[in-house]
Amino acid sequence: MSESQNDAPSREVAYRAFAAEFNDATHTFQESDDDRAPVYALLPTGEKANRVFIVGTLTETNNVGSEEEYWQGRVVDPTATIFTYAGQYQSEAAAFLRGAEPPAFVAIVGKPRTYETDDGMVNVSLRPESITAVDEGTRHRWVSETADRTLERIKAFDDESNPYARMAKEQYGGNVEQYRQHVIEALETLDETPQDDETPSQSASGSPPTSSESETDSEAMFDDSSETTSPSSSSERLETDSGPDGTPGDFETDI
């Protein structure tokens, strides 16, 4: 570490969230008046997120810049679509999007960004810190573990000691059952994974053809996991309402 222990900034945890919940995280806030204080997106299930970790299918890339390159990536997970944008200040992510050949599985760590449209709607996008090509196994593990984390947040939502759940109730109305349904939908895509020589087709479930070239990246993505578990059926996961012992929680991801 190049900085002294006292001066070294701490990196925010990168939380797993499905695209449907991420897109609904339209409220942002800071917890201090410091100009450099982190900006948090408020997840509707009751958590603040300065950084998020999303895995999905990169289905489309476009250079939407006018004078300089500004790349847009369309990423689909089992619940919805998100858009990520990278320009000159995210040069590595922009280079990845420039050279990408969709459809492909990708893992993105980045910061939520909101912007208001002319008609008053608030849209949420992701400013990538990093984008990495991953394999199908990484995608499946992310779905499984994101389902666990989402269910944990839902379970803790009515805890009066949770300030972010109270804030979510004020901002969004407090209906979190739709996110439980998203978990069911996401886990069902694992149950439907093609077997043997069948080739996954590009679909809203985020399952394009896989690439063995990303095995090293996928291992690095989960290098702090204490164990790897096979995705269980959606009914089994909802009955336990939590992940198996040793399943990693929300973590600081370095790709």
Contacts in CASP RR format, 6 or more apart in sequence:
PFRMAT RR
TARGET T0000
AUTHOR 0000-0000-0000
METHOD contacts of the structure
MODEL  1
MSESQNDAPSREVAYRAFAAEFNDATHTFQESDDDRAPVYALLPTGEKAN
RVFIVGTLTETNNVGSEEEYWQGRVVDPTATIFTYAGQYQSEAAAFLRGA
EPPAFVAIVGKPRTYETDDGMVNVSLRPESITAVDEGTRHRWVSETADRT
LERIKAFDDESNPYARMAKEQYGGNVEQYRQHVIEALETLDETPQDDETP
SQSASGSPPTSSESETDSEAMFDDSSETTSPSSSSERLETDSGPDGTPGD
FETDI
1 8 0 8 1.000
3 9 0 8 1.000
11 51 0 8 1.000
11 252 0 8 1.000
12 38 0 8 1.000
12 49 0 8 1.000
12 50 0 8 1.000
12 51 0 8 1.000
12 252 0 8 1.000
13 50 0 8 1.000
13 51 0 8 1.000
13 250 0 8 1.000
13 251 0 8 1.000
13 252 0 8 1.000
14 51 0 8 1.000
14 52 0 8 1.000
14 53 0 8 1.000
14 109 0 8 1.000
14 110 0 8 1.000
14 250 0 8 1.000
14 251 0 8 1.000
14 252 0 8 1.000
14 253 0 8 1.000
15 43 0 8 1.000
15 47 0 8 1.000
15 49 0 8 1.000
15 51 0 8 1.000
15 52 0 8 1.000
15 53 0 8 1.000
15 149 0 8 1.000
15 250 0 8 1.000
16 52 0 8 1.000
16 53 0 8 1.000
16 54 0 8 1.000
16 142 0 8 1.000
16 145 0 8 1.000
16 146 0 8 1.000
16 149 0 8 1.000
16 150 0 8 1.000
16 249 0 8 1.000
16 250 0 8 1.000
17 25 0 8 1.000
17 43 0 8 1.000
17 49 0 8 1.000
17 52 0 8 1.000
17 54 0 8 1.000
17 146 0 8 1.000
17 149 0 8 1.000
17 150 0 8 1.000
18 77 0 8 1.000
18 78 0 8 1.000
18 79 0 8 1.000
18 80 0 8 1.000
18 146 0 8 1.000
18 150 0 8 1.000
18 179 0 8 1.000
18 182 0 8 1.000
18 183 0 8 1.000
18 186 0 8 1.000
19 54 0 8 1.000
19 75 0 8 1.000
19 76 0 8 1.000
19 77 0 8 1.000
19 79 0 8 1.000
19 80 0 8 1.000
19 81 0 8 1.000
19 82 0 8 1.000
20 79 0 8 1.000
20 80 0 8 1.000
20 178 0 8 1.000
20 179 0 8 1.000
20 182 0 8 1.000
21 43 0 8 1.000
21 44 0 8 1.000
21 45 0 8 1.000
21 79 0 8 1.000
21 150 0 8 1.000
21 179 0 8 1.000
21 182 0 8 1.000
22 41 0 8 1.000
22 43 0 8 1.000
22 52 0 8 1.000
22 54 0 8 1.000
22 80 0 8 1.000
22 82 0 8 1.000
22 112 0 8 1.000
22 124 0 8 1.000
22 126 0 8 1.000
23 80 0 8 1.000
23 82 0 8 1.000
23 124 0 8 1.000
24 44 0 8 1.000
24 124 0 8 1.000
24 172 0 8 1.000
25 41 0 8 1.000
25 42 0 8 1.000
25 43 0 8 1.000
25 44 0 8 1.000
25 49 0 8 1.000
25 112 0 8 1.000
25 124 0 8 1.000
26 114 0 8 1.000
26 122 0 8 1.000
26 124 0 8 1.000
27 41 0 8 1.000
27 42 0 8 1.000
27 167 0 8 1.000
27 171 0 8 1.000
27 172 0 8 1.000
28 39 0 8 1.000
28 40 0 8 1.000
28 41 0 8 1.000
28 42 0 8 1.000
28 112 0 8 1.000
28 114 0 8 1.000
29 39 0 8 1.000
29 40 0 8 1.000
29 42 0 8 1.000
29 48 0 8 1.000
29 167 0 8 1.000
30 37 0 8 1.000
30 38 0 8 1.000
30 39 0 8 1.000
30 40 0 8 1.000
31 37 0 8 1.000
31 38 0 8 1.000
31 40 0 8 1.000
38 50 0 8 1.000
39 50 0 8 1.000
39 111 0 8 1.000
40 48 0 8 1.000
40 49 0 8 1.000
40 50 0 8 1.000
41 48 0 8 1.000
41 49 0 8 1.000
41 50 0 8 1.000
41 52 0 8 1.000
41 112 0 8 1.000
41 114 0 8 1.000
41 124 0 8 1.000
42 48 0 8 1.000
42 49 0 8 1.000
42 164 0 8 1.000
42 167 0 8 1.000
42 168 0 8 1.000
42 171 0 8 1.000
42 172 0 8 1.000
43 49 0 8 1.000
43 153 0 8 1.000
43 164 0 8 1.000
43 168 0 8 1.000
44 168 0 8 1.000
44 172 0 8 1.000
44 174 0 8 1.000
44 176 0 8 1.000
44 179 0 8 1.000
45 150 0 8 1.000
45 153 0 8 1.000
45 154 0 8 1.000
45 157 0 8 1.000
45 165 0 8 1.000
45 168 0 8 1.000
45 176 0 8 1.000
45 179 0 8 1.000
46 153 0 8 1.000
46 156 0 8 1.000
46 157 0 8 1.000
46 162 0 8 1.000
46 164 0 8 1.000
46 165 0 8 1.000
46 167 0 8 1.000
46 168 0 8 1.000
47 153 0 8 1.000
47 164 0 8 1.000
48 164 0 8 1.000
49 112 0 8 1.000
50 111 0 8 1.000
50 112 0 8 1.000
51 109 0 8 1.000
51 110 0 8 1.000
51 111 0 8 1.000
51 129 0 8 1.000
51 253 0 8 1.000
52 109 0 8 1.000
52 110 0 8 1.000
52 111 0 8 1.000
52 112 0 8 1.000
52 126 0 8 1.000
53 107 0 8 1.000
53 108 0 8 1.000
53 109 0 8 1.000
53 110 0 8 1.000
53 142 0 8 1.000
53 250 0 8 1.000
53 253 0 8 1.000
54 75 0 8 1.000
54 77 0 8 1.000
54 82 0 8 1.000
54 107 0 8 1.000
54 108 0 8 1.000
54 126 0 8 1.000
54 142 0 8 1.000
55 77 0 8 1.000
55 105 0 8 1.000
55 106 0 8 1.000
55 107 0 8 1.000
55 108 0 8 1.000
55 134 0 8 1.000
55 138 0 8 1.000
55 139 0 8 1.000
55 142 0 8 1.000
55 143 0 8 1.000
56 75 0 8 1.000
56 76 0 8 1.000
56 77 0 8 1.000
56 105 0 8 1.000
56 106 0 8 1.000
56 107 0 8 1.000
56 139 0 8 1.000
56 142 0 8 1.000
56 206 0 8 1.000
57 75 0 8 1.000
57 76 0 8 1.000
57 77 0 8 1.000
57 102 0 8 1.000
57 103 0 8 1.000
57 104 0 8 1.000
57 105 0 8 1.000
57 106 0 8 1.000
57 139 0 8 1.000
57 202 0 8 1.000
57 206 0 8 1.000
57 207 0 8 1.000
57 208 0 8 1.000
58 73 0 8 1.000
58 74 0 8 1.000
58 75 0 8 1.000
58 100 0 8 1.000
58 102 0 8 1.000
58 103 0 8 1.000
58 104 0 8 1.000
58 105 0 8 1.000
58 106 0 8 1.000
59 74 0 8 1.000
59 75 0 8 1.000
59 76 0 8 1.000
59 102 0 8 1.000
59 103 0 8 1.000
59 202 0 8 1.000
59 206 0 8 1.000
59 208 0 8 1.000
60 73 0 8 1.000
60 74 0 8 1.000
60 102 0 8 1.000
61 71 0 8 1.000
61 72 0 8 1.000
61 73 0 8 1.000
61 74 0 8 1.000
61 97 0 8 1.000
61 98 0 8 1.000
61 99 0 8 1.000
61 100 0 8 1.000
61 102 0 8 1.000
62 71 0 8 1.000
62 72 0 8 1.000
62 73 0 8 1.000
63 69 0 8 1.000
63 70 0 8 1.000
63 71 0 8 1.000
63 72 0 8 1.000
63 98 0 8 1.000
64 70 0 8 1.000
64 71 0 8 1.000
64 72 0 8 1.000
64 85 0 8 1.000
68 87 0 8 1.000
68 88 0 8 1.000
69 87 0 8 1.000
69 88 0 8 1.000
69 94 0 8 1.000
69 98 0 8 1.000
70 85 0 8 1.000
70 86 0 8 1.000
70 87 0 8 1.000
70 94 0 8 1.000
71 85 0 8 1.000
71 86 0 8 1.000
71 87 0 8 1.000
71 93 0 8 1.000
71 94 0 8 1.000
71 97 0 8 1.000
71 98 0 8 1.000
72 83 0 8 1.000
72 84 0 8 1.000
72 85 0 8 1.000
72 97 0 8 1.000
73 83 0 8 1.000
73 84 0 8 1.000
73 85 0 8 1.000
73 97 0 8 1.000
74 81 0 8 1.000
74 82 0 8 1.000
74 83 0 8 1.000
75 81 0 8 1.000
75 82 0 8 1.000
75 83 0 8 1.000
75 84 0 8 1.000
75 106 0 8 1.000
75 108 0 8 1.000
75 126 0 8 1.000
76 204 0 8 1.000
76 206 0 8 1.000
77 143 0 8 1.000
77 186 0 8 1.000
77 206 0 8 1.000
78 143 0 8 1.000
78 182 0 8 1.000
78 185 0 8 1.000
78 186 0 8 1.000
78 188 0 8 1.000
78 189 0 8 1.000
78 204 0 8 1.000
78 205 0 8 1.000
78 206 0 8 1.000
79 182 0 8 1.000
79 185 0 8 1.000
79 186 0 8 1.000
82 124 0 8 1.000
82 125 0 8 1.000
82 126 0 8 1.000
83 125 0 8 1.000
83 126 0 8 1.000
84 93 0 8 1.000
84 97 0 8 1.000
84 108 0 8 1.000
84 110 0 8 1.000
84 125 0 8 1.000
84 126 0 8 1.000
84 127 0 8 1.000
84 128 0 8 1.000
84 131 0 8 1.000
85 113 0 8 1.000
85 125 0 8 1.000
85 126 0 8 1.000
85 127 0 8 1.000
85 128 0 8 1.000
86 93 0 8 1.000
86 94 0 8 1.000
86 96 0 8 1.000
86 97 0 8 1.000
86 127 0 8 1.000
86 128 0 8 1.000
86 131 0 8 1.000
87 93 0 8 1.000
87 94 0 8 1.000
88 94 0 8 1.000
90 127 0 8 1.000
90 128 0 8 1.000
90 129 0 8 1.000
92 130 0 8 1.000
92 131 0 8 1.000
93 128 0 8 1.000
93 129 0 8 1.000
93 130 0 8 1.000
93 131 0 8 1.000
96 131 0 8 1.000
96 132 0 8 1.000
96 133 0 8 1.000
97 131 0 8 1.000
100 106 0 8 1.000
100 133 0 8 1.000
102 208 0 8 1.000
103 202 0 8 1.000
103 206 0 8 1.000
103 208 0 8 1.000
103 209 0 8 1.000
104 133 0 8 1.000
104 208 0 8 1.000
104 211 0 8 1.000
105 133 0 8 1.000
105 134 0 8 1.000
105 135 0 8 1.000
105 136 0 8 1.000
105 138 0 8 1.000
105 139 0 8 1.000
105 208 0 8 1.000
105 210 0 8 1.000
105 211 0 8 1.000
105 214 0 8 1.000
106 131 0 8 1.000
106 132 0 8 1.000
106 133 0 8 1.000
106 134 0 8 1.000
107 131 0 8 1.000
107 132 0 8 1.000
107 134 0 8 1.000
107 138 0 8 1.000
107 142 0 8 1.000
107 217 0 8 1.000
107 218 0 8 1.000
107 221 0 8 1.000
107 255 0 8 1.000
108 126 0 8 1.000
108 128 0 8 1.000
108 130 0 8 1.000
108 131 0 8 1.000
108 132 0 8 1.000
109 128 0 8 1.000
109 129 0 8 1.000
109 130 0 8 1.000
109 253 0 8 1.000
109 255 0 8 1.000
110 126 0 8 1.000
110 127 0 8 1.000
110 128 0 8 1.000
110 129 0 8 1.000
110 130 0 8 1.000
111 126 0 8 1.000
111 127 0 8 1.000
111 129 0 8 1.000
112 124 0 8 1.000
112 125 0 8 1.000
112 126 0 8 1.000
112 127 0 8 1.000
113 124 0 8 1.000
113 125 0 8 1.000
113 126 0 8 1.000
113 127 0 8 1.000
114 122 0 8 1.000
114 123 0 8 1.000
114 124 0 8 1.000
114 125 0 8 1.000
115 122 0 8 1.000
115 123 0 8 1.000
115 125 0 8 1.000
116 122 0 8 1.000
116 123 0 8 1.000
117 123 0 8 1.000
130 255 0 8 1.000
132 214 0 8 1.000
132 217 0 8 1.000
132 220 0 8 1.000
132 221 0 8 1.000
132 255 0 8 1.000
133 211 0 8 1.000
133 213 0 8 1.000
133 214 0 8 1.000
133 217 0 8 1.000
134 214 0 8 1.000
134 217 0 8 1.000
134 218 0 8 1.000
134 221 0 8 1.000
135 210 0 8 1.000
135 211 0 8 1.000
135 212 0 8 1.000
135 214 0 8 1.000
135 215 0 8 1.000
135 217 0 8 1.000
135 218 0 8 1.000
136 200 0 8 1.000
136 207 0 8 1.000
136 210 0 8 1.000
137 210 0 8 1.000
137 218 0 8 1.000
138 214 0 8 1.000
138 217 0 8 1.000
138 218 0 8 1.000
138 221 0 8 1.000
138 222 0 8 1.000
139 206 0 8 1.000
139 207 0 8 1.000
140 190 0 8 1.000
140 193 0 8 1.000
140 231 0 8 1.000
141 222 0 8 1.000
141 225 0 8 1.000
141 228 0 8 1.000
141 229 0 8 1.000
141 231 0 8 1.000
143 186 0 8 1.000
143 187 0 8 1.000
143 189 0 8 1.000
143 190 0 8 1.000
143 231 0 8 1.000
144 187 0 8 1.000
144 190 0 8 1.000
144 229 0 8 1.000
144 231 0 8 1.000
144 232 0 8 1.000
144 237 0 8 1.000
145 243 0 8 1.000
145 247 0 8 1.000
145 248 0 8 1.000
145 249 0 8 1.000
146 186 0 8 1.000
147 183 0 8 1.000
147 186 0 8 1.000
147 187 0 8 1.000
147 237 0 8 1.000
148 237 0 8 1.000
148 242 0 8 1.000
148 243 0 8 1.000
148 247 0 8 1.000
148 249 0 8 1.000
149 249 0 8 1.000
149 250 0 8 1.000
150 179 0 8 1.000
150 180 0 8 1.000
150 182 0 8 1.000
150 183 0 8 1.000
151 180 0 8 1.000
151 183 0 8 1.000
151 237 0 8 1.000
151 238 0 8 1.000
151 241 0 8 1.000
151 242 0 8 1.000
152 242 0 8 1.000
153 176 0 8 1.000
154 176 0 8 1.000
154 179 0 8 1.000
154 180 0 8 1.000
155 241 0 8 1.000
155 242 0 8 1.000
156 162 0 8 1.000
156 165 0 8 1.000
157 165 0 8 1.000
157 168 0 8 1.000
157 174 0 8 1.000
157 176 0 8 1.000
158 165 0 8 1.000
159 165 0 8 1.000
160 166 0 8 1.000
168 174 0 8 1.000
180 238 0 8 1.000
183 234 0 8 1.000
183 237 0 8 1.000
183 238 0 8 1.000
184 234 0 8 1.000
184 238 0 8 1.000
187 231 0 8 1.000
187 233 0 8 1.000
187 234 0 8 1.000
187 237 0 8 1.000
187 238 0 8 1.000
188 234 0 8 1.000
189 205 0 8 1.000
189 206 0 8 1.000
189 207 0 8 1.000
190 231 0 8 1.000
190 233 0 8 1.000
190 234 0 8 1.000
191 233 0 8 1.000
191 234 0 8 1.000
192 205 0 8 1.000
193 200 0 8 1.000
193 207 0 8 1.000
194 200 0 8 1.000
199 209 0 8 1.000
200 207 0 8 1.000
200 208 0 8 1.000
200 209 0 8 1.000
200 210 0 8 1.000
201 207 0 8 1.000
201 208 0 8 1.000
202 208 0 8 1.000
217 255 0 8 1.000
220 255 0 8 1.000
221 253 0 8 1.000
221 255 0 8 1.000
222 228 0 8 1.000
222 248 0 8 1.000
224 248 0 8 1.000
224 251 0 8 1.000
225 247 0 8 1.000
225 248 0 8 1.000
226 246 0 8 1.000
226 247 0 8 1.000
226 248 0 8 1.000
227 244 0 8 1.000
227 246 0 8 1.000
227 247 0 8 1.000
229 244 0 8 1.000
229 247 0 8 1.000
237 243 0 8 1.000
END
